[in-house]
Amino acid sequence: MVSVPRLVIAAPASNSGKTTVATGLMAAFAGRGLAVSPHKVGPDYIDPGYHALATGRPGRNLDAYMCGPELVAPLFGHGVAGCDLAVVEGVMGLYDGASGQGELASTAQVSKLLRAPVVLVVDASSQSRSVAALVHGFASWDPEVRIGGVILNKVGSDRHEALLREALEETGLPVLGALRRAPQVATPSRHLGLVPVAERQADAVGAVAAMAERVRAGCDLEALLALARTAPALPGAVWEPERQPVEGARPVVAVAGGAAFTFAYAEHAELLTAAGAEVAVFDPLRDEKLPADTAGLVIGGGFPEVYAPELSANEPLRRAVTELAAAGAPVAAECAGLLYLARELDGRPMCGVLDASARMSERLTLGYRSAVAVSDSVLAEAGTRLRGHEFHRTVLEPGAGAVPAWGLHQPERRVEGFVQRGVHASYVHTHWAASPGVARRFVEHCRRRAV
């Protein structure tokens, strides 16, 4: 049983202020001495970085599409161990989820799976009495979603706030906060959303502190905490990575990090460790060598297009990666990692492991993917089915090798990615908690190489 108090922070639509409110609440409650567990609905990698900064704990994702609805509560239970409170930031609008699949992967679905009260953050900048109709509609749409209160964002004045509060009295839902417009708290964005914490650490600390101050000044923290405590106990097992017996030395799995490679699910490193690996993080922007005794390499997502000059200039590390792959070592690369292994990115030399060229594009590729492994690889046997997510503004030519990584079945049928020797490289992000055999298989390949 998991009995941690919890809140889901949702909104009628994107850009209503969910991240500001959720992150500010996390930081404000952490500042009171509470151990706060931060979570994000969906596949987002960037917001959890701000959540981690606010709480001092890993930001974790709850994705009912990639992991399945049945894993949402167990993964939540894993994340909240030892905590006093959990705050879950939603995705898009409250009822928005996987395209064409009803409530799947929506914030509403996750709130029901967690039996958690929802706080609706409303952008009130261009309305007064109409806010009551909006909130009433969201509160009554699905009786199983329990909206416990409203936080008004972008309020213009005391008079504006009074009108909004008066209108909302008719809904029966309490106003738990009212935040004035404050552009100084805004965090910079670019082609894939907010700039990650790792790229602006000092400024991000200041931004999170400002969010916390806004929330402390404008929200009723006691009422919010009381609402969180109304969440009932969650029955069922808590997810834990299955620990494998280890005989002899653990194989070293090098995991790319630093500002260029910030996209990673916290559970991946935990699964690698549980499978018997020694995880060693390195920074391709700064380190000229791979970690000592590297037996395998994991290069996740991030922004190599932003750091292409620096990545290209680090010739010693590029050469080390090329040599490791040429020797047949297990290499798992997703999205940014795929680009780093290519021959070039926007005309700048990369590792050249893959005979492919990458460039920035105006077109955003975004969405969930249903995938099947085309052939045996260090990650999966042929025929293995996984769900994943694509999120990039780059194009790779060709998009698939002689042996592709995945056959995709949504939104269109195509093959994608590369499998060659020990390399598995793809644009598709996957969540290994849904298929823990992926981590075990990868580490076993690393162990064979290390022996």
C-alpha positions in Angstrom: 0.0 0.0 0.0 1.2 3.5 -0.9 -0.3 6.2 1.3 1.7 9.3 0.5 -0.3 12.6 0.2 -0.4 13.7 -3.4 -1.7 16.3 -5.9 -2.0 16.4 -9.6 -1.5 19.8 -11.2 -3.4 20.1 -14.4 -4.8 22.8 -16.7 -7.5 23.2 -19.4 -4.7 23.6 -22.1 -1.0 23.9 -22.6 0.7 27.2 -21.6 -1.7 27.8 -18.7 1.1 27.8 -16.1 1.3 24.1 -15.0 5.1 24.0 -14.9 5.3 27.3 -12.9 2.7 26.2 -10.4 3.9 22.6 -10.1 7.6 23.5 -9.8 6.8 26.3 -7.4 4.7 24.1 -5.2 7.5 21.4 -5.1 10.1 24.0 -4.1 7.8 25.8 -1.6 6.9 22.5 0.2 10.5 21.3 0.1 11.5 24.7 1.6 9.3 23.8 4.5 11.3 20.7 5.2 9.0 18.2 3.5 10.5 15.4 1.3 8.7 16.0 -2.0 8.5 13.4 -4.7 8.3 15.1 -8.2 6.5 13.5 -11.1 5.6 14.4 -14.7 2.8 12.9 -16.8 3.9 11.8 -20.3 7.3 11.5 -22.0 8.7 14.9 -21.2 12.4 15.0 -20.2 12.9 18.7 -19.6 10.3 19.6 -16.9 11.6 16.8 -14.6 15.0 18.5 -14.6 13.3 21.6 -13.0 11.4 19.4 -10.6 14.6 17.7 -9.5 16.2 21.1 -8.9 13.1 22.1 -6.8 13.1 19.0 -4.6 16.6 17.5 -4.6 15.1 14.2 -5.8 15.0 12.6 -9.3 12.2 13.8 -11.5 10.2 10.8 -12.7 7.8 10.3 -15.5 4.4 8.6 -15.4 3.5 7.5 -18.9 0.4 5.3 -19.4 1.1 4.8 -23.1 4.8 3.8 -23.0 4.6 1.8 -19.7 1.0 0.8 -19.7 -1.7 2.0 -17.3 -0.9 -1.0 -15.0 2.6 0.3 -14.3 1.6 3.9 -13.4 0.8 3.3 -9.7 3.7 0.9 -9.1 6.2 3.4 -10.7 4.7 6.2 -8.6 5.1 4.0 -5.5 8.7 3.4 -6.3 9.4 7.2 -6.7 7.6 8.3 -3.5 9.5 5.9 -1.2 10.5 7.9 1.9 8.6 11.0 0.9 6.1 13.2 2.7 4.3 14.5 -0.3 4.1 13.9 -4.1 3.4 16.6 -6.7 2.5 15.4 -10.2 2.6 17.8 -13.1 0.2 17.0 -15.9 0.7 17.2 -19.7 -1.2 19.4 -22.2 -4.9 19.9 -21.3 -6.4 17.7 -18.5 -8.2 15.3 -20.9 -5.6 15.3 -23.7 -3.8 12.1 -24.3 -2.5 9.8 -27.0 -4.0 10.9 -30.3 -7.1 8.9 -31.3 -7.0 6.7 -28.2 -9.4 8.2 -25.8 -8.1 9.1 -22.4 -5.0 6.9 -22.7 -1.9 8.7 -21.4 -3.9 11.8 -20.4 -3.5 13.6 -17.1 -7.1 12.7 -16.3 -6.3 9.0 -16.7 -3.2 9.2 -14.5 -5.1 11.1 -11.8 -7.6 8.3 -11.7 -4.9 5.6 -11.6 -3.3 7.4 -8.7 -6.6 8.2 -6.9 -5.2 11.7 -6.6 -7.1 15.1 -6.3 -6.5 17.5 -9.2 -5.7 21.2 -8.9 -6.8 23.0 -12.1 -4.5 25.9 -13.1 -6.5 28.3 -15.2 -5.1 31.1 -17.3 -7.5 33.8 -16.3 -5.8 36.6 -18.3 -8.7 37.2 -20.7 -11.8 36.3 -18.8 -13.9 37.0 -15.7 -17.3 35.3 -15.1 -16.6 32.8 -18.0 -14.0 31.2 -15.8 -16.9 29.5 -13.9 -18.3 27.9 -17.0 -14.8 26.7 -18.0 -14.1 25.2 -14.6 -17.6 23.7 -14.3 -17.1 22.0 -17.7 -13.8 20.4 -16.7 -15.1 19.3 -13.3 -18.2 17.7 -14.6 -16.8 16.1 -17.8 -15.6 12.9 -16.1 -17.1 12.2 -12.6 -14.2 9.9 -11.8 -11.7 12.8 -12.0 -11.8 14.6 -8.7 -11.0 18.3 -9.2 -10.3 19.6 -5.7 -9.7 23.2 -6.4 -8.5 25.9 -8.7 -5.4 28.1 -9.0 -5.9 31.2 -11.0 -2.9 32.3 -13.1 -2.0 35.5 -14.9 -4.5 37.5 -12.8 -4.3 41.2 -13.7 -5.4 43.1 -10.5 -7.1 42.8 -7.2 -10.4 43.8 -9.0 -9.9 41.1 -11.6 -9.2 38.5 -8.8 -12.4 39.5 -7.0 -14.5 39.0 -10.1 -12.9 35.6 -10.7 -13.4 34.4 -7.1 -17.1 35.6 -7.1 -17.8 33.7 -10.3 -16.2 30.5 -9.0 -18.3 30.5 -5.9 -21.1 29.1 -8.0 -19.0 26.0 -8.9 -18.5 25.0 -5.3 -14.8 24.5 -6.0 -12.4 26.5 -3.7 -9.8 28.9 -5.1 -6.5 27.7 -3.7 -4.4 30.4 -5.2 -4.2 33.4 -7.4 -1.0 34.4 -9.2 -0.3 37.7 -10.8 1.3 38.1 -14.1 5.1 37.8 -13.6 7.2 37.6 -16.8 10.4 37.6 -14.8 9.7 34.0 -13.8 9.5 32.8 -17.4 12.1 30.3 -18.4 13.7 30.5 -21.9 12.4 28.1 -24.6 13.6 27.0 -28.0 12.7 24.5 -30.7 11.8 21.6 -28.4 10.5 23.5 -25.4 12.2 24.8 -22.2 16.0 25.0 -22.1 17.1 22.2 -19.8 18.4 22.8 -16.4 21.9 21.4 -17.2 22.4 24.2 -19.8 21.5 27.1 -17.4 22.1 25.8 -14.0 22.7 29.1 -12.2 19.8 30.8 -13.9 17.5 27.8 -13.4 18.2 27.9 -9.7 17.0 31.5 -9.7 14.0 30.7 -11.8 12.9 27.9 -9.5 13.4 30.1 -6.4 11.2 32.8 -8.1 8.5 30.2 -8.8 8.5 29.1 -5.2 8.2 32.7 -4.0 5.3 33.3 -6.3 3.5 30.2 -5.1 4.2 31.0 -1.4 2.8 34.5 -1.9 -0.2 33.6 -4.0 -1.3 30.1 -2.9 -2.9 28.6 0.3 -0.2 26.0 1.0 -2.1 24.7 4.1 -5.3 24.1 2.0 -3.3 22.4 -0.7 -1.5 20.1 1.7 -4.9 19.3 3.3 -6.3 18.4 -0.1 -3.3 16.2 -0.8 -3.9 14.3 2.4 -7.4 13.4 1.2 -5.9 11.0 -1.4 -6.7 7.4 -0.3 -4.1 4.6 0.0 -3.1 3.0 -3.3 -3.2 -0.8 -3.2 -0.9 -3.0 -5.1 2.8 -3.8 -5.5 5.5 -1.1 -5.8 7.8 -1.4 -8.8 11.4 -2.3 -8.2 14.1 -3.2 -10.6 14.8 -6.9 -10.4 18.3 -7.4 -9.1 20.4 -10.0 -10.8 23.1 -12.1 -9.0 26.5 -10.7 -9.9 29.6 -12.9 -10.0 32.9 -11.2 -10.5 33.4 -7.6 -11.6 30.5 -5.6 -12.9 30.8 -4.5 -16.5 31.2 -0.8 -16.9 28.3 0.8 -18.9 29.2 4.4 -19.9 26.2 6.7 -20.0 26.4 10.0 -21.9 25.4 13.1 -19.8 26.2 16.7 -19.6 24.4 19.6 -21.3 24.2 17.9 -24.7 22.6 14.7 -23.5 20.0 15.5 -20.8 17.2 13.2 -21.8 17.1 10.1 -19.6 14.5 8.3 -17.5 15.8 7.8 -13.9 14.7 4.1 -14.0 17.2 3.3 -16.8 20.3 3.8 -14.7 18.5 1.9 -11.9 17.7 -1.0 -14.2 21.3 -1.2 -15.5 22.6 -1.2 -12.0 20.1 -3.9 -10.9 21.1 -6.0 -13.9 24.7 -6.0 -12.7 26.3 -3.1 -14.4 28.5 -0.3 -13.0 27.0 2.9 -14.5 29.6 5.5 -15.3 28.4 8.9 -16.5 30.6 11.0 -18.8 30.2 14.3 -20.6 30.9 14.2 -24.4 31.4 18.0 -24.3 34.3 17.8 -21.9 35.7 14.3 -21.5 38.2 13.2 -24.0 38.1 9.6 -23.0 35.4 7.1 -22.2 35.3 5.8 -18.6 38.0 3.2 -17.8 37.1 -0.3 -18.8 34.0 0.7 -20.7 32.2 -2.5 -21.9 29.1 -0.8 -23.3 27.8 2.6 -24.1 24.4 4.3 -23.7 23.8 7.6 -25.5 20.3 9.0 -24.8 18.5 12.0 -26.0 19.3 15.7 -25.8 20.4 18.6 -28.0 23.5 17.6 -30.1 22.3 20.1 -32.7 22.8 22.9 -30.2 26.3 21.7 -29.3 27.4 20.3 -32.7 30.6 22.5 -32.9 31.8 21.4 -29.4 30.9 17.8 -29.9 32.7 17.8 -33.3 35.7 19.5 -31.8 36.2 16.8 -29.2 38.0 14.5 -31.7 39.6 12.2 -29.1 36.2 11.2 -27.7 34.7 10.8 -31.1 37.5 8.5 -32.0 37.1 6.5 -28.8 33.4 6.0 -29.5 34.1 4.9 -33.1 36.7 2.4 -32.0 34.4 1.0 -29.3 31.6 0.4 -31.8 34.0 -1.0 -34.4 35.2 -3.5 -31.8 31.6 -4.8 -31.5 30.8 -3.4 -28.1 27.1 -2.9 -27.2 26.0 0.6 -28.0 22.4 1.8 -27.4 21.6 5.2 -28.9 18.4 7.1 -28.9 17.6 10.3 -30.9 20.5 12.6 -29.9 22.7 9.5 -29.6 21.7 8.5 -33.1 22.8 11.9 -34.4 26.1 11.7 -32.5 26.8 8.3 -34.1 26.1 9.7 -37.6 28.8 10.7 -40.1 27.9 14.4 -39.7 25.4 16.8 -38.2 24.7 20.0 -40.0 27.9 19.6 -41.9 30.1 19.0 -38.8 31.9 15.7 -38.4 30.4 13.3 -35.7 31.5 9.8 -34.8 30.9 8.2 -38.2 29.7 4.9 -36.7 26.7 5.1 -39.0 26.8 5.9 -42.7 24.2 8.6 -42.4 24.0 12.4 -42.4 21.9 14.5 -40.1 20.6 18.1 -40.4 18.2 20.4 -38.6 14.7 20.7 -40.1 11.8 23.1 -39.8 9.4 20.1 -39.3 8.7 18.9 -35.8 8.4 15.1 -35.6 6.4 14.3 -32.4 4.2 11.5 -31.2 3.9 8.1 -29.6 5.1 5.1 -31.6 4.2 1.4 -31.6 7.4 -0.5 -32.5 8.5 -4.1 -33.2 12.2 -5.1 -33.3 13.1 -6.0 -36.9 16.1 -8.1 -36.0 18.0 -9.4 -33.0 20.1 -6.7 -31.3 21.8 -5.9 -28.0 18.4 -4.6 -26.8 15.8 -7.0 -28.0 15.1 -10.2 -29.9 13.4 -9.9 -33.3 9.7 -9.6 -32.9 9.9 -7.8 -29.5 7.1 -5.2 -29.2 7.7 -1.9 -27.4 6.0 1.4 -27.3 8.0 4.6 -27.6 8.0 8.3 -28.5 9.6 10.5 -31.1 10.5 14.2 -30.5 12.9 16.0 -32.8 13.4 18.7 -35.4 16.2 16.9 -37.3 16.3 14.6 -40.4 18.6 11.7 -40.9 19.4 10.4 -44.4 19.0 7.6 -44.8 16.5 7.1 -42.0 17.2 3.3 -41.7 20.1 1.0 -42.3 20.4 -2.2 -44.2 19.1 -3.8 -40.9 16.6 -1.4 -39.3 16.1 -1.1 -35.6 12.3 -0.9 -35.5 9.3 -1.4 -37.7 6.8 1.3 -36.7 3.0 0.9 -36.9 1.8 4.3 -35.8 1.0 6.8 -37.2 2.2 5.2 -40.5 4.0 2.0 -41.3 7.8 2.3 -41.9 11.1 1.0 -40.8 13.5 3.1 -38.8 17.0 3.1 -37.2 20.1 1.0 -37.4 21.3 -2.3 -36.1 24.9 -3.2 -37.0 27.2 -5.4 -35.0 26.7 -4.2 -31.3 25.0 -0.9 -32.2 21.3 -0.3 -31.8 20.5 3.3 -32.9 17.1 4.9 -33.4 15.1 8.1 -33.1 12.6 6.3 -30.9 12.8 6.9 -27.1 11.7 3.9 -25.0 11.0 3.4 -21.3 12.8 0.3 -20.1 10.7 -0.1 -17.0 8.0 -1.4 -19.3 10.4 -4.0 -20.7 13.1 -4.6 -18.1 14.5 -7.5 -20.2 16.0 -4.7 -22.4 18.4 -3.6 -19.6 19.2 -7.2 -18.6 19.9 -8.2 -22.2 22.1 -5.2 -22.8 24.2 -5.8 -19.6 24.6 -9.5 -20.5 26.1 -8.5 -23.8 28.4 -6.1 -21.9 29.4 -8.8 -19.5 30.4 -11.1 -22.3 32.6 -8.5 -23.8 34.2 -7.6 -20.4 35.1 -11.2 -19.6 
